[in-house]
Amino acid sequence: MSVAHTPPGSALAGRAAAKEAVDLALPMIEKGIASRRLGESGFLYIVIMDPALGPADCGFEQAILYEYSVGDRDAWDADYAQYAREKARVCWRARRSGHELRYMAPHLLRATDTGVWGGIWHEGIAVGVSGADPWFDEAVGTSIASLLRAIAKKKALQIPERLELGEHDAARPRPLPLI
């Protein structure tokens, strides 16, 4: 009997980095949700995919890096988690943002794909967001993806260059000289 194995994900943009990215974006998100400027629902759900894992590497569920909910889930008027997951799934699979898929590349959509946009594909990072207006879902997702990439860049600069990234002691970073 074989044991299912999830391939290792991103060395520098893992779950802790994804959580940090969401934490950095939270003041903006919470203010926008509370004021209803991002949308009328008063809720938001975020799904971040592991940028080092694609559909050829593992299943969708295994590639989910981090999920986060804003607002009281007991008061939801829709399943924002399902919407965010489906937005993340289609962006992750097609390697394109939801708006682009829906309006510029609809030929790439499958019958089982979501017909709503608000998920993003930014610099290899797929993020599904649901609860705000779709243009703000995209803005929040893009913000989080940019923050995740910045966190990974910062970590990369703390590791000496070598042939294989391998294991490193994040507690004792060794900065690289900037060239």
Order of alpha helices (4+ residues) and beta strands (2+ residues): alpha-beta-alpha-beta-alpha-alpha-beta-beta-alpha
